[in-house]
Amino acid sequence: MATLADVTQRQLGGGDGTDSISFLPHLRGTDTAHDEARKTLVLQSSRGLFSVRSGKWKYINGAGSGGFSGRDKPPASSAKIDRQLYDLEVDPGETTNLFLERPEVAKQLEADLQRTLAEGYWKS
């Protein structure tokens, strides 16, 4: 939304696109810091399950895909864990749940998710 506002040289209203960041300078090749502009990306599946992407990490606050993919059940490695954490650099297929091995990463991403929800970006 912010990118389209920049393209059309329009100002967004106070509550419009509050989580949007313009990437127009990046498209023009004039912004070398754009990749650092958005630290996390929060997504909500069709079944209401949230995930957070930050760098190489993906955190899902539930079991299964939640409708993100055709996979309704979590991988066997996470069958008894109700949260998921994946290192997408080495595991793009999300086959090895690292939730128990990297609790500090999961805790930070859960905090990022809760902060985003508290800021009112998501209307369920």
Secondary structure as UniProt FT lines:
FT   HELIX           2..7
FT   TURN            8..9
FT   TURN            14..19
FT   HELIX           24..27
FT   TURN            28..29
FT   HELIX           34..37
FT   STRAND          41..44
FT   TURN            46..47
FT   STRAND          50..54
FT   TURN            55..56
FT   STRAND          57..60
FT   TURN            66..67
FT   HELIX           76..78
FT   TURN            79..80
FT   STRAND          84..87
FT   TURN            88..90
FT   TURN            92..93
FT   TURN            99..101
FT   HELIX           103..118
FT   TURN            119..120
//
